[in-house]
Structure formats: structure tokens, C-alpha cells
């Protein structure tokens, strides 16, 4: 332990070098923390999808997508389906939706969804997924039932010229007489909605939606009864097969029953891509730190050749001197890690968001590239697992980077050291 203390005391012998090396080591470690933050945000998003999806079945009219103004897909579930589903054993929650489409530009369109405030905001592009993050304004609340208010996706809002600054006075008018290659006109008057919130979903098309209270949808589109989608959540994943069997017996002639898959799809695309990038970030961090430690320890050995030779002449073992160098190298890495933690704590969230946009988003699958960043909640959290990674990375970098310096110590004899001086 004496040689370890000796190595730690050597850390402060060159204050300028200590400051420079600390900054050089903090940079790759800060990159590592940012990548870990992005990975954690994506994993949290995946867990939200899984909680929404794993115990849930989607019901819609047999052979139809259930959109009230879509060519060939306007058939919806009968209203009594809702009562039948609620009576099924092991059903914990039932969420009804009504859907329509509205043209935007060219052959593009946006989705209009009627839902009960408090239910999951389902995404048409990945209809099983839900509850995108509100990034401006507020969400729908029970007091909004029957009112002409809506929450809009950030992509739809951008097309409509609605910005967070305009919330409170922003409106959107739905023209039900407009047509489209897959949308037929409805003989209904235009409807103006007050936009109270903007959300980000994580999916390009998921951001091209608008959610309004279900009662408001029925009034605007003239649909007094019926359901486009019916999402049925079982009380546990074990109960899901039994619930599905019972639903097929009750509604098999009028309904298609779909098992959601979007959480698995998200995990196999966006999540795995980010995990691979994080692993590459760890490897890059270690490589950069090894290079820094290599040159620093090599410089230390050359500067202290006479001192090392003297220690050997006084009986110090090669192992003890090598241990002091390794302790000094690890202390340097730990100091760099401490600086990285302080910088990350101060600017971690904006740094993660910025790095995601510049370095990670371009490498994601196309369907997540433009929209996922807004849906992720980046947080500069440093838990025990992250601290463990920092310690492990610092130790590996110190060991690998100082290996050549340790070899030089072993080869250096006292006479060579004195002659060198």
C-alpha cells in the first residue's frame, strides 16, 4: 500500500499537466455519459410502449380499418361491442376510438382521432403504441368532453403553422368536404378546433395526428354510435390468451382481433441501433483514454528515470514501482471522470439532445429519424450502474495505457537510469 500512496502523491507533482490531462480524459468520458443518457431515454420509451402493448388487443370491424371517411374502410364496430367486451372476465380496461382522415398536401394526409380524455393516445402508424409526450401546452382532461379542443402532433402542427407560442389562440379548421385519393367527402359543415397542446410521438406519421374528445368527434363527423378501434387490456399477460379466446367467441363474426407488435418493432429497430451506438461509444472512450494515458505514463517514466533507478537501488521491487504508476494512471482517469460527471450534471440533458440530433438520429431507421428526438425525455441521471461503468472504463484505460510504461520500468536498471541522467 505504500507504493500506492506514493503513486497517488505523485499526481499533484505537475499541476499544469494534471489539469491538461484531466480535461483530455474528461472529454471521452463526457461522450460516454451522453451516449448512456440517450440509450437510457430510448429504453424508457421502449418500456412505455411495452406497458401499453403487452397486455392489449385491438378490435376493429372485420375487413376494415374503421376510418369513417376512408374509401373501402368506412365500416366500424357496432356500439354494443363495447358493452360485450366490458363483461368479459379478466378485462382490466377498454378504450374506444373513432378515426377519420384529412388531406394535407399532395397525396399526404393526417389522422383525426376521437378518444376519451385520460385514455391512451394511440398512434395510427403504430396503432398499438401510445401516450406520446406533450411538449407544449397541455393534454386533454375530463373537463374537455364535448368541447371543440384538440391536441396536435408536432408534424401536423408544423404543417398548420401552429407553434408553442401560439397556443392559447391557435385554431385548426377541419374541412370535411375536402377529398383525397383515399378519402371521400362528408356532407358536414367545417369545424374549428382550439389547439391546447402539441405532442411528440417518436414516429414520423405518428406526429401527423390530432386528438379530440370522443363526444366532439361524434358531433363533428356525425357518428352518433359505433367505434373505429377498441383496445382491450387484460389484467395480466397470462390472461391475454383467455381474453382473446373469449372475444373471438363473442365478436368473431364482426371484428378482427389484432395482437399489437409495435413495441417489439421499436425494440428491434431504434432501441437496438442506439444500443449498438452506445457500445461503440464505450469502445471509442476506452481507446481515446488509453492513448492519453499511454503518452502521459511514457512521459512520466522518462522524466523520472533517475528517481526510478534510485528506488530500485534502494530495494524497491519492479512490481511496487509499477503499482505506483498504475495507481497514478488510475487517479488521473478518476479525476477526468469526476470532471466529466460535473460537466454532465450541469449540461447533460441539452448535450444529449444536441448530440442525438447531430450524431445519433442520422443513423436511426428512417421512420424514427425525424421525430423520435422530440418524444424522448433526456435526463442527466447518474446512477450506480453508470458510476460502475465509469470506474470500469477508468481502470481498463489506466491498465492498458500504462502497460508500456510499466514494461519500461521493468527493463530499466539503476545504472542505466544514472547514466541517462
C-alpha positions as CSV (number, residue, x, y, z in Angstrom):
1,X,0.0,0.0,0.0
2,X,3.0,2.3,0.5
3,X,3.7,2.4,-3.2
4,X,0.1,3.1,-4.0
5,X,0.2,6.1,-1.7
6,X,3.4,7.1,-3.4
7,X,1.8,7.0,-6.8
8,X,-1.2,9.0,-5.6
9,X,1.0,11.7,-4.1
10,X,2.8,11.9,-7.5
11,X,-0.5,13.0,-9.0
12,X,0.0,16.6,-7.8
13,X,3.7,17.0,-8.8
14,X,2.8,18.6,-12.1
15,X,-0.3,20.7,-11.6
16,X,-0.4,22.0,-15.2
17,X,0.0,18.5,-16.6
18,X,-2.7,17.3,-14.2
19,X,-5.1,20.0,-15.4
20,X,-4.5,19.3,-19.1
21,X,-4.7,15.5,-18.8
22,X,-7.9,15.8,-16.7
23,X,-9.5,17.8,-19.5
24,X,-8.3,15.4,-22.2
25,X,-9.7,12.4,-20.2
26,X,-12.9,14.1,-19.3
27,X,-13.9,14.7,-23.0
28,X,-14.3,11.0,-23.9
29,X,-15.9,10.2,-20.6
30,X,-18.4,13.0,-21.1
31,X,-19.2,11.5,-24.5
32,X,-19.8,8.2,-22.8
33,X,-22.2,9.7,-20.3
34,X,-24.1,11.5,-23.1
35,X,-24.4,8.2,-25.1
36,X,-25.6,6.4,-21.9
37,X,-28.2,9.2,-21.4
38,X,-29.5,8.7,-24.9
39,X,-29.6,5.0,-24.5
40,X,-31.5,5.3,-21.2
41,X,-34.0,7.7,-22.8
42,X,-34.7,5.2,-25.6
43,X,-35.0,2.3,-23.2
44,X,-37.5,4.3,-21.1
45,X,-39.5,5.0,-24.3
46,X,-39.4,1.2,-25.1
47,X,-40.7,0.4,-21.6
48,X,-43.6,2.8,-22.0
49,X,-44.5,1.1,-25.3
50,X,-44.3,-2.3,-23.6
51,X,-46.6,-1.3,-20.7
52,X,-49.1,-0.1,-23.3
53,X,-48.8,-3.0,-25.6
54,X,-48.0,-6.3,-23.8
55,X,-51.5,-7.0,-22.3
56,X,-53.6,-5.3,-25.0
57,X,-55.6,-6.4,-28.0
58,X,-57.0,-4.2,-30.8
59,X,-60.5,-4.8,-32.2
60,X,-61.8,-3.3,-35.4
61,X,-64.6,-4.1,-37.9
62,X,-63.9,-7.2,-39.9
63,X,-62.1,-6.4,-43.1
64,X,-62.0,-2.7,-42.4
65,X,-59.5,-0.1,-40.9
66,X,-62.5,1.6,-39.4
67,X,-61.9,5.2,-40.7
68,X,-65.2,6.9,-41.1
69,X,-64.3,8.7,-44.3
70,X,-61.8,6.3,-45.9
71,X,-62.6,4.6,-49.2
72,X,-63.4,1.0,-48.7
73,X,-62.7,1.2,-44.9
74,X,-65.6,3.1,-43.5
75,X,-67.3,0.2,-41.7
76,X,-66.9,0.5,-37.9
77,X,-67.7,-1.8,-34.9
78,X,-71.3,-1.7,-33.6
79,X,-71.7,0.2,-30.3
80,X,-72.9,-2.9,-28.5
81,X,-69.4,-4.4,-28.9
82,X,-68.2,-2.1,-26.2
83,X,-70.7,-3.5,-23.7
84,X,-70.0,-7.0,-24.6
85,X,-66.2,-6.5,-24.2
86,X,-66.6,-4.9,-20.7
87,X,-68.4,-8.0,-19.5
88,X,-65.5,-10.4,-20.3
89,X,-63.6,-11.8,-17.4
90,X,-60.0,-10.5,-16.9
91,X,-60.6,-7.4,-18.9
92,X,-59.0,-4.5,-16.9
93,X,-59.6,-1.6,-19.3
94,X,-61.4,-0.8,-22.5
95,X,-60.6,2.2,-24.7
96,X,-62.8,3.2,-27.7
97,X,-61.6,5.4,-30.5
98,X,-63.1,6.9,-33.7
99,X,-60.9,7.8,-36.6
100,X,-61.1,10.0,-39.7
101,X,-58.6,11.3,-42.2
102,X,-58.0,14.8,-43.5
103,X,-55.9,15.8,-46.6
104,X,-52.8,18.0,-46.0
105,X,-50.8,18.5,-49.2
106,X,-50.5,16.4,-52.4
107,X,-51.2,12.8,-51.6
108,X,-50.4,13.2,-47.9
109,X,-52.9,13.2,-45.1
110,X,-53.3,13.5,-41.3
111,X,-55.3,11.4,-38.9
112,X,-58.1,12.7,-36.7
113,X,-58.7,10.6,-33.6
114,X,-61.6,10.8,-31.2
115,X,-60.9,9.5,-27.7
116,X,-61.9,9.8,-24.1
117,X,-59.6,12.1,-22.2
118,X,-57.4,10.1,-20.0
119,X,-57.2,7.1,-22.4
120,X,-54.0,6.3,-24.3
121,X,-53.3,8.5,-27.3
122,X,-52.9,5.8,-29.9
123,X,-50.7,6.3,-33.0
124,X,-52.1,5.3,-36.4
125,X,-48.6,4.5,-37.8
126,X,-48.1,2.1,-34.8
127,X,-51.6,2.0,-33.6
128,X,-50.8,-0.2,-30.6
129,X,-48.3,2.3,-29.2
130,X,-49.4,5.3,-27.3
131,X,-49.1,8.2,-24.9
132,X,-46.7,10.4,-26.8
133,X,-45.1,13.2,-24.8
134,X,-46.7,16.6,-24.5
135,X,-44.0,19.1,-25.5
136,X,-46.1,22.3,-25.3
137,X,-49.4,23.3,-23.8
138,X,-51.5,20.7,-22.0
139,X,-53.1,17.3,-22.6
140,X,-56.8,16.6,-22.9
141,X,-58.6,16.5,-19.5
142,X,-62.1,15.1,-18.4
143,X,-63.5,18.6,-18.5
144,X,-62.8,18.8,-22.2
145,X,-65.6,16.2,-23.0
146,X,-67.8,17.7,-25.7
147,X,-65.7,20.8,-26.2
148,X,-64.0,21.7,-29.5
149,X,-60.5,21.4,-28.3
150,X,-57.6,19.2,-29.5
151,X,-54.0,18.1,-29.0
152,X,-52.0,18.1,-32.2
153,X,-48.8,16.2,-33.3
154,X,-45.7,18.3,-33.9
155,X,-45.6,17.3,-37.6
156,X,-49.2,18.3,-38.2
157,X,-48.7,21.5,-36.2
158,X,-45.7,22.4,-38.3
159,X,-47.8,22.0,-41.5
160,X,-50.6,24.1,-40.0
161,X,-48.2,26.8,-38.8
162,X,-49.0,26.2,-35.2
163,X,-46.1,26.9,-32.8
164,X,-45.9,26.6,-29.0
165,X,-46.0,30.4,-28.8
166,X,-49.4,30.5,-30.4
167,X,-51.1,28.1,-28.0
168,X,-54.0,29.7,-26.3
169,X,-55.1,31.4,-29.5
170,X,-54.2,28.7,-32.1
171,X,-57.1,27.0,-34.0
172,X,-57.4,24.5,-36.8
173,X,-60.4,24.2,-39.1
174,X,-61.3,20.7,-40.5
175,X,-63.0,20.9,-43.9
176,X,-64.9,17.6,-44.1
177,X,-65.8,18.3,-47.8
178,X,-62.2,18.0,-49.0
179,X,-61.3,14.8,-50.8
180,X,-58.2,12.8,-51.5
181,X,-57.5,9.6,-53.5
182,X,-58.4,7.5,-50.4
183,X,-60.7,10.0,-48.6
184,X,-64.3,10.7,-49.6
185,X,-66.1,13.9,-48.7
186,X,-68.7,14.2,-45.9
187,X,-71.7,16.5,-46.2
188,X,-70.9,18.2,-42.9
189,X,-70.0,21.8,-42.1
190,X,-66.4,22.8,-41.3
191,X,-65.3,22.5,-37.7
192,X,-62.9,24.8,-35.9
193,X,-60.9,23.4,-33.0
194,X,-58.9,25.2,-30.4
195,X,-55.4,23.6,-30.2
196,X,-54.4,23.3,-26.5
197,X,-51.3,21.1,-26.8
198,X,-48.6,19.8,-29.1
199,X,-47.2,16.3,-28.7
200,X,-44.2,14.4,-30.0
201,X,-44.6,10.7,-30.6
202,X,-41.3,9.4,-31.9
203,X,-42.7,8.3,-35.3
204,X,-42.9,10.5,-38.4
205,X,-46.5,9.6,-39.2
206,X,-47.4,9.4,-35.6
207,X,-46.8,13.1,-35.4
208,X,-49.3,13.7,-38.2
209,X,-52.3,13.2,-35.9
210,X,-54.8,15.2,-33.9
211,X,-56.7,14.0,-30.8
212,X,-60.0,15.4,-29.7
213,X,-62.7,14.3,-27.2
214,X,-64.7,11.3,-28.5
215,X,-68.1,13.2,-28.0
216,X,-66.7,16.1,-30.0
217,X,-65.7,13.7,-32.8
218,X,-69.2,12.2,-32.9
219,X,-70.7,15.7,-33.2
220,X,-68.4,17.0,-35.9
221,X,-68.4,13.8,-38.1
222,X,-72.0,12.8,-37.5
223,X,-71.2,9.4,-35.9
224,X,-73.8,9.1,-33.1
225,X,-72.7,5.5,-32.3
226,X,-70.1,2.9,-33.4
227,X,-66.4,2.5,-32.8
228,X,-63.4,2.5,-35.1
229,X,-60.9,0.9,-32.8
230,X,-61.5,-0.8,-29.5
231,X,-58.4,-1.5,-27.4
232,X,-58.8,-4.2,-24.7
233,X,-56.3,-4.5,-21.9
234,X,-56.2,-7.8,-19.9
235,X,-55.4,-7.7,-16.2
236,X,-52.1,-9.6,-16.9
237,X,-50.2,-11.1,-19.8
238,X,-51.1,-14.6,-18.6
239,X,-54.8,-13.7,-19.0
240,X,-54.4,-12.4,-22.6
241,X,-54.9,-15.7,-24.4
242,X,-58.1,-16.4,-22.4
243,X,-59.4,-12.8,-23.1
244,X,-58.6,-13.2,-26.8
245,X,-60.4,-16.5,-27.0
246,X,-63.5,-15.1,-25.3
247,X,-63.5,-12.0,-27.6
248,X,-63.3,-14.2,-30.7
249,X,-66.3,-16.2,-29.5
250,X,-68.3,-13.0,-28.8
251,X,-67.3,-10.8,-31.7
252,X,-65.5,-13.1,-34.2
253,X,-68.2,-12.5,-36.9
254,X,-68.0,-8.7,-36.8
255,X,-64.5,-8.0,-35.6
256,X,-60.8,-8.6,-36.5
257,X,-58.7,-9.0,-33.4
258,X,-55.1,-7.8,-33.7
259,X,-52.2,-8.5,-31.4
260,X,-50.0,-5.4,-31.1
261,X,-46.4,-5.6,-32.3
262,X,-45.1,-2.0,-32.2
263,X,-43.1,-2.3,-29.0
264,X,-41.2,-5.3,-30.5
265,X,-40.7,-3.4,-33.7
266,X,-39.4,-0.4,-31.9
267,X,-37.0,-2.5,-29.9
268,X,-35.6,-4.3,-32.9
269,X,-35.0,-1.0,-34.8
270,X,-34.5,2.2,-32.8
271,X,-33.5,0.6,-29.5
272,X,-31.0,-1.9,-30.9
273,X,-29.5,0.8,-33.1
274,X,-28.9,3.1,-30.1
275,X,-27.5,0.2,-28.0
276,X,-25.0,-0.6,-30.8
277,X,-24.0,3.1,-30.9
278,X,-23.6,3.2,-27.2
279,X,-21.4,0.1,-27.3
280,X,-19.3,1.8,-30.0
281,X,-19.2,4.9,-27.8
282,X,-17.8,2.9,-24.9
283,X,-15.1,1.4,-27.1
284,X,-14.2,4.8,-28.5
285,X,-14.0,6.2,-25.0
286,X,-11.6,3.5,-23.8
287,X,-9.5,3.9,-27.0
288,X,-9.1,7.6,-26.5
289,X,-8.3,7.3,-22.8
290,X,-5.7,4.6,-23.5
291,X,-4.0,6.9,-26.0
292,X,-3.9,9.7,-23.5
293,X,-2.7,7.5,-20.6
294,X,-0.1,5.9,-22.8
295,X,1.7,9.1,-23.7
296,X,1.3,10.5,-20.1
297,X,2.8,7.4,-18.5
298,X,5.6,7.2,-21.1
299,X,6.5,10.8,-20.3
300,X,6.4,10.2,-16.6
301,X,8.7,7.2,-16.9
302,X,11.2,9.2,-18.9
303,X,11.1,12.2,-16.6
304,X,11.6,10.1,-13.5
305,X,14.2,7.6,-14.8
306,X,16.7,8.7,-12.2
307,X,14.1,8.5,-9.4
308,X,13.0,5.1,-10.6
309,X,16.6,3.9,-10.7
310,X,17.2,5.2,-7.2
311,X,14.2,3.4,-5.9
312,X,15.4,0.2,-7.4
313,X,18.9,0.7,-6.0
314,X,17.3,1.2,-2.5
315,X,15.5,-2.2,-2.9
316,X,12.1,-1.2,-4.3
317,X,10.7,-4.0,-6.5
318,X,9.6,-3.7,-10.1
319,X,6.1,-4.7,-9.1
320,X,5.9,-2.0,-6.4
321,X,7.1,0.8,-8.7
322,X,4.7,-0.5,-11.5
323,X,1.9,-0.4,-8.9
324,X,2.6,3.2,-8.1
325,X,2.5,4.1,-11.8
326,X,-0.8,2.2,-12.2
327,X,-2.3,4.0,-9.2
328,X,-1.2,7.4,-10.6
329,X,-2.7,6.5,-14.0
330,X,-6.0,5.4,-12.4
331,X,-6.1,8.5,-10.3
332,X,-5.7,10.6,-13.4
333,X,-8.6,8.7,-15.1
334,X,-10.7,9.1,-11.9
335,X,-10.1,12.8,-11.9
336,X,-11.1,13.0,-15.5
337,X,-14.3,11.0,-14.7
338,X,-15.1,13.4,-11.8
339,X,-14.8,16.4,-14.1
340,X,-17.0,14.6,-16.7
341,X,-19.6,13.9,-14.1
342,X,-19.7,17.6,-13.0
343,X,-20.0,18.8,-16.6
344,X,-22.7,16.2,-17.4
345,X,-24.7,17.2,-14.3
346,X,-24.6,20.8,-15.4
347,X,-25.3,20.4,-19.1
348,X,-26.1,16.7,-19.6
349,X,-29.7,17.0,-20.9
350,X,-29.1,19.7,-23.6
351,X,-25.8,18.0,-24.6
352,X,-27.6,14.6,-25.0
353,X,-30.4,16.3,-27.1
354,X,-27.8,18.1,-29.2
355,X,-25.7,15.0,-29.7
356,X,-28.7,12.9,-30.5
357,X,-29.7,15.3,-33.3
358,X,-26.2,15.6,-34.8
359,X,-24.7,12.1,-34.2
360,X,-27.4,9.6,-33.5
361,X,-30.6,10.5,-35.3
362,X,-28.9,10.2,-38.8
363,X,-28.1,6.6,-38.1
364,X,-31.6,5.5,-37.0
365,X,-34.1,3.8,-39.3
366,X,-36.0,6.3,-41.4
367,X,-39.3,6.0,-39.6
368,X,-37.7,7.3,-36.4
369,X,-35.1,9.7,-37.7
370,X,-37.0,12.9,-37.7
371,X,-39.5,12.5,-34.8
372,X,-38.0,10.4,-32.0
373,X,-35.9,13.1,-30.5
374,X,-38.9,15.2,-29.5
375,X,-40.5,12.2,-27.8
376,X,-37.5,11.3,-25.7
377,X,-37.0,12.7,-22.2
378,X,-33.3,13.2,-21.8
379,X,-32.2,13.5,-18.1
380,X,-28.7,13.9,-16.6
381,X,-29.1,11.0,-14.2
382,X,-26.0,9.2,-12.9
383,X,-26.9,6.0,-11.1
384,X,-24.9,3.3,-9.6
385,X,-24.7,1.4,-12.8
386,X,-23.3,4.5,-14.6
387,X,-20.8,5.0,-11.9
388,X,-19.8,1.4,-12.2
389,X,-19.2,1.8,-15.9
390,X,-17.0,4.9,-15.3
391,X,-14.9,3.1,-12.7
392,X,-14.5,0.0,-15.0
393,X,-13.6,2.2,-18.0
394,X,-11.1,4.2,-16.0
395,X,-9.5,1.0,-14.7
396,X,-9.2,-0.6,-18.1
397,X,-7.8,2.6,-19.6
398,X,-5.3,3.0,-16.8
399,X,-4.2,-0.6,-17.1
400,X,-3.9,-0.7,-20.9
401,X,-2.5,2.8,-21.2
402,X,0.2,2.3,-18.6
403,X,1.2,-1.2,-19.8
404,X,4.1,0.1,-22.0
405,X,5.3,2.4,-19.2
406,X,5.3,-0.5,-16.8
407,X,7.3,-2.5,-19.2
408,X,9.8,0.3,-19.5
409,X,10.1,0.3,-15.7
410,X,10.9,-3.4,-15.6
411,X,13.6,-3.0,-18.3
412,X,15.2,0.0,-16.6
413,X,18.2,-0.8,-14.4
414,X,19.6,1.6,-11.8
415,X,22.9,2.0,-13.7
416,X,21.0,2.8,-16.9
417,X,18.9,5.4,-15.1
418,X,22.0,7.1,-13.6
419,X,23.8,7.1,-17.0
420,X,20.6,8.5,-18.6
421,X,20.8,11.4,-16.1
